[in-house]
Structure formats: structure tokens, C-alpha cells
């Protein structure tokens, strides 16, 4: 709680100083944490999974070329834009509560934040998740490192992208590229997204939920790295920006 209080004071100070939208920043509220640069704003929020639980999910607001802010819909599994979840025989075992957030490093070019989740139970064992997210100045790419900890020999973790409003889904090395087309609404948009997990062990297309997933088994406290990107400038642009980080 002390960390959250410090972050709230910091956020209020930056707002009072006219913090530029083009700069990297993080903000906290009662029920959310958001992180942003001049291109994309990500945020956690409480998402109903349909079976009586509210789970922390990631949403994204994309700054479109014409100046609009496009609020992208969340997928049915709440795994879009950097969220992840253990997966077992009975489905997904998503964390239930975001416990804490802090800034680990902040420069003009990069912001590194840490999200910590309350322990939850999988097959009778307590699991914890520490998530490290890196946001780059004016970059559409988000870098994520997850650390799942508990008394398990191997835990299968999935992350992915939803495919609602999709024109195409394309296989790329260690991941997927998704082209979104939504021209029926009041604010039509065309957006591209990529998700890449180095050394991913399995790629899954879940047509029931409209989601593409990347899966990898991890041991306790092993670093699980993956990258997410979203832009209205196309897949090739996203892959070029990803290469700059890799």
C-alpha cells in the first residue's frame, strides 16, 4: 500500500506539472493501473469471466493517425495485450486480484513497471505472479516478463490475442499477426496487432472464443518473455519496431 500511495503522489505531481502525453508514464487508481506513451495506453481493469469471477485483464487505447483514440475490445478469455494465464485440463486459471504496482525504472526512453498479483489456487497449490512490463518511448511494442512461482513441477502458460473484427490471422515466427477491420460501427478502424513469444512450444487457434494463443511450460520463478504490439500502420511496421527491441 505504501508503494501505491507513493505512486498516487507521483502521478498527481506529474499531472500538476502538465506531464506531456508524448512522455512515458504510469498512473494508478482505486481499481486500475495504466501505462502509456504517445502511441498507446494500456490499462488493467476488472473483467467478468462469465463464471462468477472478476479477473484482472488488459485493455488498450490506440492513438489513431487521424487523432482518434480507439478503444480496442477485450477478448473473451481476458488474455489480450500482455495478460497471461496458466492453462490446465479444465481451462484457464487466471489471477483474481492485482495486489501492487511500482515503477522499477524510468528514463526518457523507457519505463519499466512491476505488477504483483495476490496468490491464487491451482490444483490445490498456491500460485503467485510477478509481471514486469517495459514501455518504450513512441513505440507500439510492449515487452513483458512473467514470473510464476509455486510448488509445481511445470506450469503451462498461455498468452494471446483476440480475433474479433478480424480480416486476417497470419502465422509469424513464434507468434501471430492479426489484422482487425471494424467498419460497421460509428468509429470504423483498421488496426494491426502482433504477439510473439520466443521459443513458444505450441500455437493454438481457439475458434470458440475467437482467440489465438501461444503456450509454453515454465518451472517456478522462470522468466517467461513475450512481446505485444498494436498499431494502425500495418504488420510490417510492427515487425520492424519489434526487431529494434529484439
C-alpha positions as CSV (number, residue, x, y, z in Angstrom):
1,X,0.0,0.0,0.0
2,X,2.9,2.3,0.7
3,X,4.1,1.8,-2.9
4,X,0.6,2.6,-4.3
5,X,0.4,5.7,-2.2
6,X,3.8,6.9,-3.4
7,X,2.7,6.3,-7.0
8,X,-0.5,8.3,-6.5
9,X,1.6,11.2,-5.1
10,X,3.9,10.9,-8.1
11,X,1.0,10.8,-10.6
12,X,-0.6,13.9,-9.0
13,X,2.8,15.7,-9.2
14,X,3.2,14.9,-12.9
15,X,-0.4,16.0,-13.7
16,X,0.2,19.2,-11.8
17,X,3.3,19.9,-13.9
18,X,1.5,19.4,-17.2
19,X,3.0,16.0,-17.9
20,X,3.3,15.6,-21.7
21,X,1.3,12.9,-23.4
22,X,4.3,12.0,-25.5
23,X,6.3,11.1,-22.4
24,X,6.2,7.7,-20.7
25,X,4.0,7.5,-17.6
26,X,2.1,5.3,-15.2
27,X,-1.0,6.2,-13.2
28,X,-2.9,4.3,-10.5
29,X,-6.4,4.5,-9.3
30,X,-8.6,2.6,-6.9
31,X,-9.3,-0.3,-9.3
32,X,-6.7,0.0,-12.1
33,X,-3.2,0.7,-13.2
34,X,-2.4,2.3,-16.6
35,X,0.8,2.9,-18.5
36,X,1.2,4.9,-21.6
37,X,3.4,6.6,-24.2
38,X,2.5,8.9,-27.0
39,X,1.2,6.0,-29.1
40,X,-0.6,3.5,-26.9
41,X,-2.3,3.5,-23.5
42,X,-2.7,0.2,-21.7
43,X,-4.7,-0.3,-18.6
44,X,-5.7,-3.1,-16.2
45,X,-9.3,-3.5,-15.2
46,X,-11.8,-6.0,-13.6
47,X,-13.2,-8.3,-16.3
48,X,-16.0,-10.7,-15.6
49,X,-15.0,-14.2,-16.9
50,X,-18.6,-15.3,-17.1
51,X,-18.4,-17.9,-14.3
52,X,-18.7,-15.6,-11.3
53,X,-15.2,-14.2,-11.1
54,X,-13.7,-10.8,-11.9
55,X,-10.2,-11.2,-13.1
56,X,-7.6,-8.5,-14.0
57,X,-7.4,-8.0,-17.7
58,X,-5.6,-5.6,-20.0
59,X,-7.3,-3.2,-22.3
60,X,-5.7,-0.8,-24.8
61,X,-6.4,2.7,-26.2
62,X,-4.6,3.3,-29.5
63,X,-3.9,6.8,-30.8
64,X,-5.0,6.6,-34.4
65,X,-3.4,8.5,-37.2
66,X,-6.3,10.9,-37.6
67,X,-6.1,11.8,-33.9
68,X,-8.9,9.5,-32.6
69,X,-8.3,7.2,-29.6
70,X,-9.6,3.8,-30.5
71,X,-10.6,1.6,-27.5
72,X,-10.0,-2.0,-28.6
73,X,-12.4,-4.6,-27.3
74,X,-11.2,-7.2,-24.8
75,X,-11.2,-10.9,-25.8
76,X,-13.4,-13.4,-24.2
77,X,-10.5,-15.0,-22.3
78,X,-9.1,-11.7,-21.0
79,X,-5.7,-12.6,-22.4
80,X,-5.1,-9.7,-24.8
81,X,-2.4,-7.1,-24.8
82,X,0.1,-8.6,-22.4
83,X,-2.0,-10.6,-20.0
84,X,-1.3,-14.3,-19.5
85,X,-2.8,-17.3,-17.6
86,X,-1.9,-20.8,-16.6
87,X,-3.9,-23.4,-18.6
88,X,-4.9,-26.8,-17.5
89,X,-7.3,-29.7,-18.2
90,X,-10.3,-27.7,-17.0
91,X,-9.4,-24.5,-18.8
92,X,-7.8,-21.2,-17.7
93,X,-6.7,-20.3,-14.2
94,X,-6.4,-16.6,-14.3
95,X,-5.2,-14.5,-11.4
96,X,-8.0,-13.0,-9.4
97,X,-6.6,-9.8,-7.9
98,X,-3.9,-7.2,-8.7
99,X,-2.2,-6.5,-5.4
100,X,0.5,-3.9,-6.1
101,X,2.3,-1.8,-8.7
102,X,5.5,0.1,-8.8
103,X,7.9,1.7,-11.2
104,X,11.2,-0.1,-11.4
105,X,13.0,2.3,-13.8
106,X,12.1,5.4,-15.7
107,X,14.2,7.2,-18.3
108,X,13.3,9.5,-21.2
109,X,13.3,6.4,-23.5
110,X,12.0,3.5,-21.3
111,X,9.6,2.8,-18.4
112,X,9.7,-0.5,-16.5
113,X,6.9,-1.3,-14.2
114,X,6.2,-4.2,-11.9
115,X,2.7,-5.7,-11.3
116,X,2.2,-8.1,-8.4
117,X,-0.9,-10.4,-8.1
118,X,-2.3,-11.9,-5.0
119,X,-1.8,-15.7,-4.7
120,X,-4.5,-17.9,-6.1
121,X,-5.0,-21.7,-6.1
122,X,-4.5,-24.1,-9.0
123,X,-5.0,-27.9,-8.3
124,X,-4.6,-27.2,-4.5
125,X,-1.4,-25.3,-4.8
126,X,-0.8,-21.5,-4.2
127,X,0.5,-19.7,-7.3
128,X,1.9,-16.1,-7.4
129,X,2.6,-13.9,-10.5
130,X,5.0,-11.1,-10.8
131,X,4.8,-9.2,-14.1
132,X,7.4,-6.9,-15.5
133,X,6.3,-4.6,-18.3
134,X,8.6,-2.4,-20.4
135,X,7.1,0.5,-22.4
136,X,9.3,2.3,-24.9
137,X,9.0,5.9,-26.0
138,X,6.9,6.3,-29.1
139,X,6.9,2.6,-29.7
140,X,3.9,0.4,-30.3
141,X,5.7,-2.6,-28.8
142,X,5.2,-3.8,-25.2
143,X,7.8,-6.1,-23.6
144,X,6.6,-8.5,-20.9
145,X,8.4,-10.8,-18.5
146,X,6.2,-13.1,-16.2
147,X,7.4,-14.9,-13.2
148,X,5.0,-17.6,-11.9
149,X,6.0,-19.1,-8.6
150,X,4.7,-22.0,-6.6
151,X,5.1,-25.7,-5.7
152,X,4.7,-27.1,-9.2
153,X,7.0,-29.1,-11.5
154,X,5.8,-27.5,-14.7
155,X,3.1,-24.9,-15.4
156,X,1.7,-24.3,-18.9
157,X,1.2,-20.6,-19.5
158,X,-0.7,-19.0,-22.4
159,X,-0.9,-15.5,-23.7
160,X,-2.6,-14.4,-26.9
161,X,-4.8,-12.0,-28.9
162,X,-8.5,-11.9,-29.6
163,X,-9.7,-12.2,-33.3
164,X,-13.0,-10.3,-33.1
165,X,-13.4,-7.9,-36.1
166,X,-10.7,-9.8,-37.9
167,X,-9.8,-9.6,-41.5
168,X,-6.9,-11.9,-41.4
169,X,-4.8,-14.0,-38.9
170,X,-1.2,-14.8,-40.1
171,X,1.4,-17.1,-38.6
172,X,4.7,-15.4,-37.9
173,X,7.8,-16.7,-36.3
174,X,7.0,-17.7,-32.7
175,X,3.7,-15.9,-32.9
176,X,0.7,-14.4,-34.7
177,X,-0.2,-11.2,-36.6
178,X,-3.8,-10.2,-36.5
179,X,-5.5,-7.6,-38.8
180,X,-8.6,-6.0,-37.3
181,X,-11.3,-4.5,-39.5
182,X,-14.3,-2.8,-37.9
183,X,-16.1,-0.7,-40.5
184,X,-19.7,-1.2,-39.3
185,X,-19.6,0.9,-36.1
186,X,-19.7,4.6,-35.7
187,X,-16.0,4.8,-35.5
188,X,-14.6,2.4,-38.1
189,X,-10.9,1.4,-37.7
190,X,-8.3,-0.8,-39.2
191,X,-5.7,-2.0,-36.8
192,X,-2.8,-4.5,-36.8
193,X,-1.5,-6.4,-33.8
194,X,1.3,-8.9,-33.2
195,X,2.2,-11.2,-30.4
196,X,5.5,-13.1,-30.2
197,X,6.8,-15.5,-27.6
198,X,10.4,-16.6,-28.2
199,X,10.8,-20.4,-28.1
200,X,7.0,-20.8,-27.9
201,X,6.1,-24.5,-27.6
202,X,2.6,-24.5,-29.1
203,X,0.4,-22.2,-31.1
204,X,-3.3,-22.6,-30.7
205,X,-6.3,-21.1,-32.6
206,X,-9.4,-21.1,-30.4
207,X,-12.3,-20.5,-32.7
208,X,-14.9,-20.9,-29.9
209,X,-13.5,-17.9,-28.1
210,X,-12.1,-16.1,-31.2
211,X,-8.6,-16.1,-29.8
212,X,-5.1,-17.1,-30.9
213,X,-2.8,-18.4,-28.1
214,X,0.9,-19.0,-27.5
215,X,1.7,-21.7,-24.9
216,X,4.9,-22.5,-23.1
217,X,5.7,-24.6,-20.0
218,X,7.7,-22.9,-17.2
219,X,9.2,-24.0,-13.9
220,X,8.7,-22.0,-10.7
221,X,10.2,-18.4,-11.0
222,X,11.4,-19.0,-14.5
223,X,11.3,-15.8,-16.7
224,X,8.6,-16.1,-19.4
225,X,9.2,-13.4,-22.1
226,X,6.9,-12.2,-24.8
227,X,6.1,-9.1,-26.8
228,X,2.9,-7.4,-27.9
229,X,2.4,-4.7,-30.5
230,X,-0.6,-2.8,-31.8
231,X,-0.7,0.0,-34.5
232,X,-2.7,1.3,-37.4
233,X,0.4,1.3,-39.6
234,X,0.4,-2.3,-40.5
235,X,2.1,-5.6,-39.6
236,X,5.3,-4.9,-41.4
237,X,5.8,-1.7,-39.3
238,X,5.1,-3.6,-36.1
239,X,7.7,-6.3,-37.0
240,X,10.3,-3.6,-37.8
241,X,9.6,-2.0,-34.5
242,X,9.9,-5.4,-32.7
243,X,13.3,-6.0,-34.4
244,X,14.6,-2.8,-32.8
245,X,13.8,-4.2,-29.4
246,X,15.0,-7.8,-30.0
